[in-house]
Amino acid sequence: MATNRIIKEYMQLQKQPVNSVTIAPREDNLYLWEGKLMGPFNSPFKGGVFNIEITFPQEYPFKPPILKVTTKIYHPNIDDDGSICMSILKSDIWKPTIKITQVLEALINLINEPNPADALRPNIGHEYSTNYKEYVENAKRYVNMYAKQ
């Protein structure tokens, strides 16, 4: 079942791509997708290109995929190894009806609008909430150091 669903969702993405994202399965593994996310224009990540990867479990769509940002990013909801704290991917919230397009759109929204209350990196979440200007400067510095192509 997972294989058919993954193929169907990839074909749907081909017809209706998500803005700012290019992603495809690896040639040797349908369950591992790799791609790029362009830093949203109206964010401190503008001009950055971030590598992302999605790993689908064998139980997909009944279990959520694992989404990672493999390019270093200064963000309260994305930790140093690229793990993402995003409510849509939590097992108690995930529903089999959620599509990968929705996951990718939720990632773009999260990058645009961090959730400091659910931070994987509390220090960055605190900075975002209390000193937004410094947060923006640090985020831009990371883009220049790690996400310029």
N, C-alpha and C positions, 0 to 999 in steps of 0.2 A: 504494500500500500504506500509506504513512504516514497519509494522510487517513482511511482506514477504521479504522486502529488508534487514531488520536487520537479519532475520534468514539466508537468502542467504549469507550475508557477514560473519556471524559467521561460517557457514559451510565452506566457502572459507578459513577463517583463520585457521580452523582445518586442512585443507589439506595443506595449505602453510602458516605456522606461520611467523610472523615478528620476525626477529632475536632480541634477548634480551628482548622480551615482552611475557608475558603470560596474557591472559585476557579472561573473559567469562561473560555472562549475569548472574545476580543474579538469584537464583532459583525462587524468588517471583516477579521478574520484568525484563522482556525482554528488556525494554528500559533503564535499568541501568546496565552497565558493570563495573566490578571491576577487577583490575589486578596489575601486578608488572612489572616494567621496571628496568632492570639491568643497572647500571651506565656504560656508554660506556667506553670501555677499554682505548681508547686514549684520555681521558678527566680527569679533576680533580674529576669527580664523580665515577671513577673506584672503584669498591668494594662496592658501595652503591646499595641498593635495594629500589626503590621508588614506593609507592602505587599510582596507577592512577585510575581514574574513567571517564567513558564516559556516558553522559546522552543524549539520543536521544529525540528530540522533536517529537510530534505527526505528524508534517509536514515533517519529514525526508523522503526522501533525499532532499527535496526542501528547507529546512532550515538546517544549519550546526549543528552537535552535539556540546555539551559542554564538553570539555576535561579539566580535572583538575589533578594536581599532589598533592595528599593529604599528602605526606610526605614533611616536611620542606626542602627547597632546596635554596641554595644561587645562584640565577640566575637572571640576569637583566630582563628576559622576563616572569618570573613566580613570581606572587606576594605572599604575606603572606597567602592568603586563597587558594592558589593553582591555581588561574586563570592564563591562558596562553595567551600571546599576540603572535599569530602565524597567519601570513597572510592568509594561506589556510582556516582558520576558520572564517574569517571576512565575514559578510553577503554580502558585495558588491563584494567579490572575490569568495565565495563559489559557486560551481556548483554541480548539482545533480549527475553528473558523477563521482565525487570524491568518492573514496572508503575509508573505515576505515583503510585498510592497508596503504594507502597513508598518512592518517592523522597520524598514528603511526610512520611511517618512517620520516615524517616531524618533529615530536616531537623529535625523536632521533637526527636528524640533528640539530635541534634548540639547544638541550642540548649540543651537540658537538661544535656548532658554534653559540653562542649567537648573537643577533642583537641589539647592544647597541643603535642604532639610533631609535629603536621602543620599548624602555624599559618601562616596568610597574614600575620598580624600578630604577629611573634615577641615584641614587647614586651608585648602583652596575654597571650600564651601564658605568658611568663615570670611575669608578675604573677599569673595564675591559679594557677600551680604554686607560687609562693613566698609570695604574700601574698593569699590567697583573699578575705580580708575587704575589702581595698582593691578587688579586682576586682569584688566584689558591689556596693560603693558606687558605683564608676564605671559599672557596667552599669545600676544603678537611676537614676543621674543621666541617662544617655542616654535611658532610657525616658521619664523626666519631660520631657526637652527635645525629643525627636523622635517618640515613639511614643504619646503620649496623644491620644485621639480625642475 
